Amino acid sequence: MDKYLFYPGCSMESNAKAYSESLLAVCEPLGLKLEEINDWNCCGATEYLGVSLTPAYALIARNLALAYNQSNGTQTIVAPCSACYLNLAKCDYYMQERPELGVNVNDALAAGGLHYDAGSLSIRHFLDVLVNDVGLETLKSKVVRPLKGVRVAPYLGCMVPRPDYDHRWSNPEYPNELDRVLKVIGAEVIDFPLKTHCCGGHMTQIGPQTAYELIYRLISAADQYHADVMATLCPMCQMNIDAYQGETNRHKGSDIQMPIVFFTQLVGLALGLDPKDLGFGREFISTKRVLDRIGLEMPEPVEVAPVTKPRKKQEGLPMPRMPREAGDEEVNP
Amino acid sequence: MYTVPYISTPDPTNPNLRFLEEVSLRTAGVSRLEMCIQCGTCGGSCPSADDMDHTPRMLFAMIRAGYREQALKSNTPWICVSCYHCVVRCPQGVHIADVMYTLKSMAIAANADVESTAPDFAQTFVDMVEAYGRSYEFGLATRYYLKHQKKRLPGMAPMGLGMLSKERMSMRPRKIKGIDQLHKILGRAKELER
């Protein structure tokens, strides 16, 4: 079994739960062992870098230092989220390119009893590991439920193939790794021209008009190519295209229903896993038509009522009651 | 792999440090901003250039001309979506996205009058990360929307509820165990930043 250090990132615990569920589910059949970095912290996404330099890099580097201390037998970190992957790689790279940055970051880390020598770890994306370590031949041999007839638009978004500090990808603007994985699992892969175009990133929050235009471009193109589904590898892309599709349609006066899932969910289906264990049902735009094509039942959509807890103290404010109904005593005698 | 930079970094002790050099110096890695040939590939590649006050090329010309105030007031860095299209296409290898981050942080430090709620969004995100060690979307979204986009709240409510009921967002933050350690690290890093 190949062992890797695993940096999940905050999204995997929240908006990209389906990614987390499906990724962990496919690891076992693929012979991958992921060991989570203990007590990792947020990578700062694209926000911290724009607030202040040294703290942003120190924040990222704490993860690298923790990972290095934990690395018994492996020097590779796997990150599934695009922003996390980029930030970890960026920190490692710039600490080498600008030694002053490395010195400052280590000065800050020392305040917490940590240290990291830039270049001691290799930071890779899960797709890279799947294509280059597991290998497409192995993946092919494990496929038990080919996704015959499912038309998929591969969509990587920006931050995995670009800027590609380690030269791991076939092309920064038109990489073929995701296409190859989807082909191997039997899907009908669309040569999707917008595969590394932007989903709007955080603009869905701070400049929605900018974001809606970008989202519309992606979903309308996928729709024109008659895609059944888009497959992505980025939590932010998935959330923008899935959760904001309704808003985008309202803004543009359109009515596109383009489901988007994580590529690991499709890989999981092909490996014969249950859609329920792969996070299907957590999406806003239903993936029923995808599962229909391969003759699978759509699991019940996840709808969990918010949890309410009983109050801690039973005394406190009295409950108003109708005196008659209460029967025994008068309220406010 | 890692390539050796071919431009020397400016001397920070130089009293006549120009704005261009200051931006370059505050950028992670070697910015190569001095190498810009004003070809405009960046603006032409930008998915959000339409909404920018200045295209990246114009902004870089302003920086070079020493237009400090105008450059820091520009909304351009705040509209940048960090897609890195310009970065991989730039014939001079300028770290454009990182220069944008630098300009954002300089605008915040200078308290520049930027017509955007993005600085506050970034600061709120950072506050949440500093408090818990992890991002806290529910806190971020509620605080930011209540402050800046109240009118958008009713329209966003179904989506927010969906995120909660699909267990894609938690109302409670998650805190890391080593939060004190993180505070020490960030505290020291902030001292070094000054």
Interface residues (C-beta under 8 A of the other chain):
Chain A: C10 S11 E13 S14 N15 A16 K17 D39 W40 N41 C42 G44 A45 T46 E47 Y48 L49 G50 V51 S52 L53 T54 P55 Y57 A58 L59 R62 K90 Y93 Y94 Q96 E97 R98 E100 L101 N104 V105 D107 A108 L109 A110 A111 G112 G113 L114 G119 C158 M159 R162 P163 D164 Y165 D166 H167 P172 E173 H197 C198 G200 G201 H202 M203 Q205 I206 G207 P208 Q209 T210 L214 M239 A243 Y244 G246 E247 R250 R282 E283 F284 P301 V302 E303 V304 A305 P306
Chain B: M1 Y2 P5 T9 R26 T27 A28 G29 V30 P47 S48 D51 P77 W78 I79 V81 S82 C83 Y84 H85 V87 V88 A97 D98 M100 Y101 T102 K104 S105 I108 A109 S116 T117 A118 F121 A122 Q123 F125 V126 V129 G133 R134 S135 E137 A141 Y144 R152 G155 M156 P158 M159 G162 M163 L164 S165 K166 E167 R168 M169 S170 M171 R174 I176 K177 G178 Q181 L182 K184 I185 L186 G187 R188 A189 K190 L192 E193
